[in-house]
Amino acid sequence: MVSWAYITAETRCRHYMIDQLKNGKFIIIGEPKVHRSLHDMILYHRKVKISNWDHLLTLSCGQTS
């Protein structure tokens, strides 16, 4: 499974691909860290910047469909 993550900043929107691995864990494509859940991924990146962006995640939004 591959899904898209949309992250908005003051001046732009960032798009990241999130993959669910065969073991059920999640990873942002291009990042080294694997996360047990999407919730864990959000919590982690509220404290640790995504490698190609100089910002932290602050909010998550659910998918409606």
mmCIF file of the N, C-alpha and C atoms, coordinates in Angstrom:
data_MODEL
# 
_entry.id   MODEL 
# 
loop_
_atom_site.group_PDB 
_atom_site.id 
_atom_site.type_symbol 
_atom_site.label_atom_id 
_atom_site.label_alt_id 
_atom_site.label_comp_id 
_atom_site.label_asym_id 
_atom_site.label_entity_id 
_atom_site.label_seq_id 
_atom_site.pdbx_PDB_ins_code 
_atom_site.Cartn_x 
_atom_site.Cartn_y 
_atom_site.Cartn_z 
_atom_site.occupancy 
_atom_site.B_iso_or_equiv 
_atom_site.pdbx_formal_charge 
_atom_site.auth_seq_id 
_atom_site.auth_comp_id 
_atom_site.auth_asym_id 
_atom_site.auth_atom_id 
_atom_site.pdbx_PDB_model_num 
ATOM 1   N N  . MET A 1 1  ? 0.838   -1.176 0.000  1.00 0.00 ? 1  MET A N  1 
ATOM 2   C CA . MET A 1 1  ? 0.000   0.000  0.000  1.00 0.00 ? 1  MET A CA 1 
ATOM 3   C C  . MET A 1 1  ? 0.884   1.240  0.000  1.00 0.00 ? 1  MET A C  1 
ATOM 4   N N  . VAL A 1 2  ? 0.582   2.151  -0.837 1.00 0.00 ? 2  VAL A N  1 
ATOM 5   C CA . VAL A 1 2  ? 1.260   3.448  -0.836 1.00 0.00 ? 2  VAL A CA 1 
ATOM 6   C C  . VAL A 1 2  ? 0.189   4.517  -0.774 1.00 0.00 ? 2  VAL A C  1 
ATOM 7   N N  . SER A 1 3  ? 0.357   5.448  0.125  1.00 0.00 ? 3  SER A N  1 
ATOM 8   C CA . SER A 1 3  ? -0.584  6.562  0.205  1.00 0.00 ? 3  SER A CA 1 
ATOM 9   C C  . SER A 1 3  ? 0.201   7.860  0.219  1.00 0.00 ? 3  SER A C  1 
ATOM 10  N N  . TRP A 1 4  ? -0.502  8.947  0.081  1.00 0.00 ? 4  TRP A N  1 
ATOM 11  C CA . TRP A 1 4  ? 0.130   10.263 0.038  1.00 0.00 ? 4  TRP A CA 1 
ATOM 12  C C  . TRP A 1 4  ? -0.117  10.990 1.341  1.00 0.00 ? 4  TRP A C  1 
ATOM 13  N N  . ALA A 1 5  ? 0.887   11.712 1.794  1.00 0.00 ? 5  ALA A N  1 
ATOM 14  C CA . ALA A 1 5  ? 0.738   12.600 2.947  1.00 0.00 ? 5  ALA A CA 1 
ATOM 15  C C  . ALA A 1 5  ? 0.890   14.025 2.447  1.00 0.00 ? 5  ALA A C  1 
ATOM 16  N N  . TYR A 1 6  ? 0.014   14.875 2.875  1.00 0.00 ? 6  TYR A N  1 
ATOM 17  C CA . TYR A 1 6  ? 0.062   16.281 2.497  1.00 0.00 ? 6  TYR A CA 1 
ATOM 18  C C  . TYR A 1 6  ? 0.374   17.094 3.743  1.00 0.00 ? 6  TYR A C  1 
ATOM 19  N N  . ILE A 1 7  ? 1.405   17.880 3.679  1.00 0.00 ? 7  ILE A N  1 
ATOM 20  C CA . ILE A 1 7  ? 1.827   18.688 4.811  1.00 0.00 ? 7  ILE A CA 1 
ATOM 21  C C  . ILE A 1 7  ? 1.852   20.136 4.363  1.00 0.00 ? 7  ILE A C  1 
ATOM 22  N N  . THR A 1 8  ? 1.136   20.974 5.075  1.00 0.00 ? 8  THR A N  1 
ATOM 23  C CA . THR A 1 8  ? 1.097   22.379 4.674  1.00 0.00 ? 8  THR A CA 1 
ATOM 24  C C  . THR A 1 8  ? 2.003   23.216 5.567  1.00 0.00 ? 8  THR A C  1 
ATOM 25  N N  . ALA A 1 9  ? 2.651   24.164 4.962  1.00 0.00 ? 9  ALA A N  1 
ATOM 26  C CA . ALA A 1 9  ? 3.472   25.141 5.669  1.00 0.00 ? 9  ALA A CA 1 
ATOM 27  C C  . ALA A 1 9  ? 2.908   26.515 5.344  1.00 0.00 ? 9  ALA A C  1 
ATOM 28  N N  . GLU A 1 10 ? 3.537   27.540 5.855  1.00 0.00 ? 10 GLU A N  1 
ATOM 29  C CA . GLU A 1 10 ? 3.019   28.886 5.621  1.00 0.00 ? 10 GLU A CA 1 
ATOM 30  C C  . GLU A 1 10 ? 2.994   29.246 4.144  1.00 0.00 ? 10 GLU A C  1 
ATOM 31  N N  . THR A 1 11 ? 3.953   28.753 3.373  1.00 0.00 ? 11 THR A N  1 
ATOM 32  C CA . THR A 1 11 ? 4.069   29.172 1.979  1.00 0.00 ? 11 THR A CA 1 
ATOM 33  C C  . THR A 1 11 ? 3.841   28.059 0.971  1.00 0.00 ? 11 THR A C  1 
ATOM 34  N N  . ARG A 1 12 ? 3.686   26.819 1.421  1.00 0.00 ? 12 ARG A N  1 
ATOM 35  C CA . ARG A 1 12 ? 3.545   25.731 0.454  1.00 0.00 ? 12 ARG A CA 1 
ATOM 36  C C  . ARG A 1 12 ? 2.977   24.483 1.101  1.00 0.00 ? 12 ARG A C  1 
ATOM 37  N N  . CYS A 1 13 ? 2.626   23.541 0.252  1.00 0.00 ? 13 CYS A N  1 
ATOM 38  C CA . CYS A 1 13 ? 2.132   22.240 0.678  1.00 0.00 ? 13 CYS A CA 1 
ATOM 39  C C  . CYS A 1 13 ? 3.160   21.192 0.270  1.00 0.00 ? 13 CYS A C  1 
ATOM 40  N N  . ARG A 1 14 ? 3.540   20.327 1.173  1.00 0.00 ? 14 ARG A N  1 
ATOM 41  C CA . ARG A 1 14 ? 4.511   19.272 0.877  1.00 0.00 ? 14 ARG A CA 1 
ATOM 42  C C  . ARG A 1 14 ? 3.763   17.949 0.726  1.00 0.00 ? 14 ARG A C  1 
ATOM 43  N N  . HIS A 1 15 ? 4.220   17.116 -0.194 1.00 0.00 ? 15 HIS A N  1 
ATOM 44  C CA . HIS A 1 15 ? 3.597   15.821 -0.453 1.00 0.00 ? 15 HIS A CA 1 
ATOM 45  C C  . HIS A 1 15 ? 4.622   14.726 -0.183 1.00 0.00 ? 15 HIS A C  1 
ATOM 46  N N  . TYR A 1 16 ? 4.236   13.739 0.586  1.00 0.00 ? 16 TYR A N  1 
ATOM 47  C CA . TYR A 1 16 ? 5.119   12.614 0.891  1.00 0.00 ? 16 TYR A CA 1 
ATOM 48  C C  . TYR A 1 16 ? 4.379   11.318 0.639  1.00 0.00 ? 16 TYR A C  1 
ATOM 49  N N  . MET A 1 17 ? 5.101   10.325 0.133  1.00 0.00 ? 17 MET A N  1 
ATOM 50  C CA . MET A 1 17 ? 4.533   8.998  -0.055 1.00 0.00 ? 17 MET A CA 1 
ATOM 51  C C  . MET A 1 17 ? 4.795   8.183  1.203  1.00 0.00 ? 17 MET A C  1 
ATOM 52  N N  . ILE A 1 18 ? 3.742   7.555  1.720  1.00 0.00 ? 18 ILE A N  1 
ATOM 53  C CA . ILE A 1 18 ? 3.840   6.685  2.883  1.00 0.00 ? 18 ILE A CA 1 
ATOM 54  C C  . ILE A 1 18 ? 3.545   5.274  2.416  1.00 0.00 ? 18 ILE A C  1 
ATOM 55  N N  . ASP A 1 19 ? 4.410   4.346  2.791  1.00 0.00 ? 19 ASP A N  1 
ATOM 56  C CA . ASP A 1 19 ? 4.247   2.953  2.394  1.00 0.00 ? 19 ASP A CA 1 
ATOM 57  C C  . ASP A 1 19 ? 3.978   2.104  3.627  1.00 0.00 ? 19 ASP A C  1 
ATOM 58  N N  . GLN A 1 20 ? 3.026   1.176  3.514  1.00 0.00 ? 20 GLN A N  1 
ATOM 59  C CA . GLN A 1 20 ? 2.832   0.191  4.566  1.00 0.00 ? 20 GLN A CA 1 
ATOM 60  C C  . GLN A 1 20 ? 3.594   -1.052 4.145  1.00 0.00 ? 20 GLN A C  1 
ATOM 61  N N  . LEU A 1 21 ? 4.549   -1.451 4.959  1.00 0.00 ? 21 LEU A N  1 
ATOM 62  C CA . LEU A 1 21 ? 5.407   -2.587 4.655  1.00 0.00 ? 21 LEU A CA 1 
ATOM 63  C C  . LEU A 1 21 ? 4.671   -3.901 4.892  1.00 0.00 ? 21 LEU A C  1 
ATOM 64  N N  . LYS A 1 22 ? 5.237   -5.001 4.409  1.00 0.00 ? 22 LYS A N  1 
ATOM 65  C CA . LYS A 1 22 ? 4.607   -6.319 4.565  1.00 0.00 ? 22 LYS A CA 1 
ATOM 66  C C  . LYS A 1 22 ? 4.402   -6.690 6.025  1.00 0.00 ? 22 LYS A C  1 
ATOM 67  N N  . ASN A 1 23 ? 5.254   -6.166 6.909  1.00 0.00 ? 23 ASN A N  1 
ATOM 68  C CA . ASN A 1 23 ? 5.122   -6.463 8.337  1.00 0.00 ? 23 ASN A CA 1 
ATOM 69  C C  . ASN A 1 23 ? 4.093   -5.559 9.026  1.00 0.00 ? 23 ASN A C  1 
ATOM 70  N N  . GLY A 1 24 ? 3.416   -4.701 8.250  1.00 0.00 ? 24 GLY A N  1 
ATOM 71  C CA . GLY A 1 24 ? 2.370   -3.841 8.784  1.00 0.00 ? 24 GLY A CA 1 
ATOM 72  C C  . GLY A 1 24 ? 2.846   -2.490 9.279  1.00 0.00 ? 24 GLY A C  1 
ATOM 73  N N  . LYS A 1 25 ? 4.152   -2.268 9.268  1.00 0.00 ? 25 LYS A N  1 
ATOM 74  C CA . LYS A 1 25 ? 4.693   -0.986 9.726  1.00 0.00 ? 25 LYS A CA 1 
ATOM 75  C C  . LYS A 1 25 ? 4.678   0.030  8.591  1.00 0.00 ? 25 LYS A C  1 
ATOM 76  N N  . PHE A 1 26 ? 4.930   1.291  8.928  1.00 0.00 ? 26 PHE A N  1 
ATOM 77  C CA . PHE A 1 26 ? 4.831   2.388  7.968  1.00 0.00 ? 26 PHE A CA 1 
ATOM 78  C C  . PHE A 1 26 ? 6.149   3.129  7.840  1.00 0.00 ? 26 PHE A C  1 
ATOM 79  N N  . ILE A 1 27 ? 6.387   3.663  6.636  1.00 0.00 ? 27 ILE A N  1 
ATOM 80  C CA . ILE A 1 27 ? 7.596   4.431  6.376  1.00 0.00 ? 27 ILE A CA 1 
ATOM 81  C C  . ILE A 1 27 ? 7.274   5.539  5.381  1.00 0.00 ? 27 ILE A C  1 
ATOM 82  N N  . ILE A 1 28 ? 7.889   6.699  5.579  1.00 0.00 ? 28 ILE A N  1 
ATOM 83  C CA . ILE A 1 28 ? 7.842   7.751  4.563  1.00 0.00 ? 28 ILE A CA 1 
ATOM 84  C C  . ILE A 1 28 ? 8.926   7.400  3.559  1.00 0.00 ? 28 ILE A C  1 
ATOM 85  N N  . ILE A 1 29 ? 8.568   7.282  2.284  1.00 0.00 ? 29 ILE A N  1 
ATOM 86  C CA . ILE A 1 29 ? 9.532   6.917  1.251  1.00 0.00 ? 29 ILE A CA 1 
ATOM 87  C C  . ILE A 1 29 ? 10.709  7.895  1.299  1.00 0.00 ? 29 ILE A C  1 
ATOM 88  N N  . GLY A 1 30 ? 11.928  7.348  1.369  1.00 0.00 ? 30 GLY A N  1 
ATOM 89  C CA . GLY A 1 30 ? 13.136  8.163  1.418  1.00 0.00 ? 30 GLY A CA 1 
ATOM 90  C C  . GLY A 1 30 ? 13.649  8.424  2.821  1.00 0.00 ? 30 GLY A C  1 
ATOM 91  N N  . GLU A 1 31 ? 12.857  8.094  3.830  1.00 0.00 ? 31 GLU A N  1 
ATOM 92  C CA . GLU A 1 31 ? 13.279  8.271  5.223  1.00 0.00 ? 31 GLU A CA 1 
ATOM 93  C C  . GLU A 1 31 ? 13.735  6.921  5.783  1.00 0.00 ? 31 GLU A C  1 
ATOM 94  N N  . PRO A 1 32 ? 14.719  6.915  6.684  1.00 0.00 ? 32 PRO A N  1 
ATOM 95  C CA . PRO A 1 32 ? 15.234  5.649  7.206  1.00 0.00 ? 32 PRO A CA 1 
ATOM 96  C C  . PRO A 1 32 ? 14.378  5.025  8.307  1.00 0.00 ? 32 PRO A C  1 
ATOM 97  N N  . LYS A 1 33 ? 13.603  5.808  9.026  1.00 0.00 ? 33 LYS A N  1 
ATOM 98  C CA . LYS A 1 33 ? 12.892  5.309  10.206 1.00 0.00 ? 33 LYS A CA 1 
ATOM 99  C C  . LYS A 1 33 ? 11.579  4.640  9.827  1.00 0.00 ? 33 LYS A C  1 
ATOM 100 N N  . VAL A 1 34 ? 11.362  3.455  10.406 1.00 0.00 ? 34 VAL A N  1 
ATOM 101 C CA . VAL A 1 34 ? 10.119  2.699  10.236 1.00 0.00 ? 34 VAL A CA 1 
ATOM 102 C C  . VAL A 1 34 ? 9.287   2.899  11.503 1.00 0.00 ? 34 VAL A C  1 
ATOM 103 N N  . HIS A 1 35 ? 7.968   3.029  11.327 1.00 0.00 ? 35 HIS A N  1 
ATOM 104 C CA . HIS A 1 35 ? 7.076   3.320  12.451 1.00 0.00 ? 35 HIS A CA 1 
ATOM 105 C C  . HIS A 1 35 ? 6.028   2.225  12.590 1.00 0.00 ? 35 HIS A C  1 
ATOM 106 N N  . ARG A 1 36 ? 5.651   1.926  13.842 1.00 0.00 ? 36 ARG A N  1 
ATOM 107 C CA . ARG A 1 36 ? 4.659   0.877  14.103 1.00 0.00 ? 36 ARG A CA 1 
ATOM 108 C C  . ARG A 1 36 ? 3.268   1.247  13.604 1.00 0.00 ? 36 ARG A C  1 
ATOM 109 N N  . SER A 1 37 ? 2.966   2.539  13.590 1.00 0.00 ? 37 SER A N  1 
ATOM 110 C CA . SER A 1 37 ? 1.640   2.989  13.161 1.00 0.00 ? 37 SER A CA 1 
ATOM 111 C C  . SER A 1 37 ? 1.751   4.390  12.568 1.00 0.00 ? 37 SER A C  1 
ATOM 112 N N  . LEU A 1 38 ? 0.698   4.817  11.881 1.00 0.00 ? 38 LEU A N  1 
ATOM 113 C CA . LEU A 1 38 ? 0.668   6.184  11.360 1.00 0.00 ? 38 LEU A CA 1 
ATOM 114 C C  . LEU A 1 38 ? 0.693   7.190  12.506 1.00 0.00 ? 38 LEU A C  1 
ATOM 115 N N  . HIS A 1 39 ? 0.013   6.854  13.587 1.00 0.00 ? 39 HIS A N  1 
ATOM 116 C CA . HIS A 1 39 ? 0.012   7.725  14.762 1.00 0.00 ? 39 HIS A CA 1 
ATOM 117 C C  . HIS A 1 39 ? 1.434   7.900  15.304 1.00 0.00 ? 39 HIS A C  1 
ATOM 118 N N  . ASP A 1 40 ? 2.188   6.804  15.400 1.00 0.00 ? 40 ASP A N  1 
ATOM 119 C CA . ASP A 1 40 ? 3.582   6.881  15.858 1.00 0.00 ? 40 ASP A CA 1 
ATOM 120 C C  . ASP A 1 40 ? 4.427   7.734  14.912 1.00 0.00 ? 40 ASP A C  1 
ATOM 121 N N  . MET A 1 41 ? 4.165   7.618  13.604 1.00 0.00 ? 41 MET A N  1 
ATOM 122 C CA . MET A 1 41 ? 4.905   8.405  12.615 1.00 0.00 ? 41 MET A CA 1 
ATOM 123 C C  . MET A 1 41 ? 4.667   9.900  12.841 1.00 0.00 ? 41 MET A C  1 
ATOM 124 N N  . ILE A 1 42 ? 3.413   10.280 13.060 1.00 0.00 ? 42 ILE A N  1 
ATOM 125 C CA . ILE A 1 42 ? 3.080   11.683 13.298 1.00 0.00 ? 42 ILE A CA 1 
ATOM 126 C C  . ILE A 1 42 ? 3.740   12.176 14.579 1.00 0.00 ? 42 ILE A C  1 
ATOM 127 N N  . LEU A 1 43 ? 3.647   11.398 15.646 1.00 0.00 ? 43 LEU A N  1 
ATOM 128 C CA . LEU A 1 43 ? 4.265   11.806 16.914 1.00 0.00 ? 43 LEU A CA 1 
ATOM 129 C C  . LEU A 1 43 ? 5.769   11.987 16.765 1.00 0.00 ? 43 LEU A C  1 
ATOM 130 N N  . TYR A 1 44 ? 6.421   11.082 16.047 1.00 0.00 ? 44 TYR A N  1 
ATOM 131 C CA . TYR A 1 44 ? 7.870   11.154 15.836 1.00 0.00 ? 44 TYR A CA 1 
ATOM 132 C C  . TYR A 1 44 ? 8.251   12.426 15.078 1.00 0.00 ? 44 TYR A C  1 
ATOM 133 N N  . HIS A 1 45 ? 7.531   12.709 13.997 1.00 0.00 ? 45 HIS A N  1 
ATOM 134 C CA . HIS A 1 45 ? 7.891   13.859 13.162 1.00 0.00 ? 45 HIS A CA 1 
ATOM 135 C C  . HIS A 1 45 ? 7.366   15.188 13.710 1.00 0.00 ? 45 HIS A C  1 
ATOM 136 N N  . ARG A 1 46 ? 6.706   15.156 14.844 1.00 0.00 ? 46 ARG A N  1 
ATOM 137 C CA . ARG A 1 46 ? 6.433   16.394 15.575 1.00 0.00 ? 46 ARG A CA 1 
ATOM 138 C C  . ARG A 1 46 ? 7.683   16.842 16.328 1.00 0.00 ? 46 ARG A C  1 
ATOM 139 N N  . LYS A 1 47 ? 8.635   15.906 16.525 1.00 0.00 ? 47 LYS A N  1 
ATOM 140 C CA . LYS A 1 47 ? 9.876   16.202 17.254 1.00 0.00 ? 47 LYS A CA 1 
ATOM 141 C C  . LYS A 1 47 ? 11.113  16.146 16.368 1.00 0.00 ? 47 LYS A C  1 
ATOM 142 N N  . VAL A 1 48 ? 11.051  15.343 15.299 1.00 0.00 ? 48 VAL A N  1 
ATOM 143 C CA . VAL A 1 48 ? 12.202  15.130 14.412 1.00 0.00 ? 48 VAL A CA 1 
ATOM 144 C C  . VAL A 1 48 ? 11.808  15.560 12.998 1.00 0.00 ? 48 VAL A C  1 
ATOM 145 N N  . LYS A 1 49 ? 12.600  16.441 12.410 1.00 0.00 ? 49 LYS A N  1 
ATOM 146 C CA . LYS A 1 49 ? 12.301  16.954 11.068 1.00 0.00 ? 49 LYS A CA 1 
ATOM 147 C C  . LYS A 1 49 ? 12.435  15.864 10.013 1.00 0.00 ? 49 LYS A C  1 
ATOM 148 N N  . ILE A 1 50 ? 11.588  15.923 8.997  1.00 0.00 ? 50 ILE A N  1 
ATOM 149 C CA . ILE A 1 50 ? 11.746  15.077 7.822  1.00 0.00 ? 50 ILE A CA 1 
ATOM 150 C C  . ILE A 1 50 ? 12.998  15.562 7.110  1.00 0.00 ? 50 ILE A C  1 
ATOM 151 N N  . SER A 1 51 ? 13.819  14.649 6.610  1.00 0.00 ? 51 SER A N  1 
ATOM 152 C CA . SER A 1 51 ? 15.189  14.977 6.192  1.00 0.00 ? 51 SER A CA 1 
ATOM 153 C C  . SER A 1 51 ? 15.300  16.072 5.127  1.00 0.00 ? 51 SER A C  1 
ATOM 154 N N  . ASN A 1 52 ? 14.325  16.201 4.241  1.00 0.00 ? 52 ASN A N  1 
ATOM 155 C CA . ASN A 1 52 ? 14.459  17.197 3.171  1.00 0.00 ? 52 ASN A CA 1 
ATOM 156 C C  . ASN A 1 52 ? 13.650  18.470 3.431  1.00 0.00 ? 52 ASN A C  1 
ATOM 157 N N  . TRP A 1 53 ? 13.263  18.684 4.664  1.00 0.00 ? 53 TRP A N  1 
ATOM 158 C CA . TRP A 1 53 ? 12.415  19.826 4.982  1.00 0.00 ? 53 TRP A CA 1 
ATOM 159 C C  . TRP A 1 53 ? 12.791  20.360 6.355  1.00 0.00 ? 53 TRP A C  1 
ATOM 160 N N  . ASP A 1 54 ? 12.888  21.642 6.513  1.00 0.00 ? 54 ASP A N  1 
ATOM 161 C CA . ASP A 1 54 ? 13.347  22.239 7.764  1.00 0.00 ? 54 ASP A CA 1 
ATOM 162 C C  . ASP A 1 54 ? 12.186  22.614 8.688  1.00 0.00 ? 54 ASP A C  1 
ATOM 163 N N  . HIS A 1 55 ? 11.185  21.750 8.776  1.00 0.00 ? 55 HIS A N  1 
ATOM 164 C CA . HIS A 1 55 ? 10.032  22.006 9.637  1.00 0.00 ? 55 HIS A CA 1 
ATOM 165 C C  . HIS A 1 55 ? 9.608   20.712 10.320 1.00 0.00 ? 55 HIS A C  1 
ATOM 166 N N  . LEU A 1 56 ? 8.803   20.857 11.341 1.00 0.00 ? 56 LEU A N  1 
ATOM 167 C CA . LEU A 1 56 ? 8.219   19.711 12.034 1.00 0.00 ? 56 LEU A CA 1 
ATOM 168 C C  . LEU A 1 56 ? 6.748   19.595 11.655 1.00 0.00 ? 56 LEU A C  1 
ATOM 169 N N  . LEU A 1 57 ? 6.200   18.394 11.795 1.00 0.00 ? 57 LEU A N  1 
ATOM 170 C CA . LEU A 1 57 ? 4.756   18.232 11.628 1.00 0.00 ? 57 LEU A CA 1 
ATOM 171 C C  . LEU A 1 57 ? 4.073   18.823 12.848 1.00 0.00 ? 57 LEU A C  1 
ATOM 172 N N  . THR A 1 58 ? 2.957   19.448 12.647 1.00 0.00 ? 58 THR A N  1 
ATOM 173 C CA . THR A 1 58 ? 2.230   20.009 13.781 1.00 0.00 ? 58 THR A CA 1 
ATOM 174 C C  . THR A 1 58 ? 0.820   19.452 13.901 1.00 0.00 ? 58 THR A C  1 
ATOM 175 N N  . LEU A 1 59 ? 0.192   19.130 12.784 1.00 0.00 ? 59 LEU A N  1 
ATOM 176 C CA . LEU A 1 59 ? -1.172  18.615 12.784 1.00 0.00 ? 59 LEU A CA 1 
ATOM 177 C C  . LEU A 1 59 ? -1.290  17.454 11.821 1.00 0.00 ? 59 LEU A C  1 
ATOM 178 N N  . SER A 1 60 ? -2.203  16.561 12.125 1.00 0.00 ? 60 SER A N  1 
ATOM 179 C CA . SER A 1 60 ? -2.532  15.506 11.166 1.00 0.00 ? 60 SER A CA 1 
ATOM 180 C C  . SER A 1 60 ? -4.001  15.661 10.799 1.00 0.00 ? 60 SER A C  1 
ATOM 181 N N  . CYS A 1 61 ? -4.360  15.227 9.610  1.00 0.00 ? 61 CYS A N  1 
ATOM 182 C CA . CYS A 1 61 ? -5.762  15.271 9.210  1.00 0.00 ? 61 CYS A CA 1 
ATOM 183 C C  . CYS A 1 61 ? -6.133  13.905 8.663  1.00 0.00 ? 61 CYS A C  1 
ATOM 184 N N  . GLY A 1 62 ? -7.294  13.457 9.010  1.00 0.00 ? 62 GLY A N  1 
ATOM 185 C CA . GLY A 1 62 ? -7.746  12.145 8.581  1.00 0.00 ? 62 GLY A CA 1 
ATOM 186 C C  . GLY A 1 62 ? -8.208  12.141 7.139  1.00 0.00 ? 62 GLY A C  1 
ATOM 187 N N  . GLN A 1 63 ? -8.319  10.947 6.599  1.00 0.00 ? 63 GLN A N  1 
ATOM 188 C CA . GLN A 1 63 ? -8.809  10.770 5.235  1.00 0.00 ? 63 GLN A CA 1 
ATOM 189 C C  . GLN A 1 63 ? -10.291 10.460 5.312  1.00 0.00 ? 63 GLN A C  1 
ATOM 190 N N  . THR A 1 64 ? -11.088 11.085 4.464  1.00 0.00 ? 64 THR A N  1 
ATOM 191 C CA . THR A 1 64 ? -12.532 10.900 4.536  1.00 0.00 ? 64 THR A CA 1 
ATOM 192 C C  . THR A 1 64 ? -13.045 9.747  3.697  1.00 0.00 ? 64 THR A C  1 
ATOM 193 N N  . SER A 1 65 ? -12.261 9.254  2.764  1.00 0.00 ? 65 SER A N  1 
ATOM 194 C CA . SER A 1 65 ? -12.750 8.146  1.931  1.00 0.00 ? 65 SER A CA 1 
ATOM 195 C C  . SER A 1 65 ? -11.887 6.927  2.088  1.00 0.00 ? 65 SER A C  1 
# 
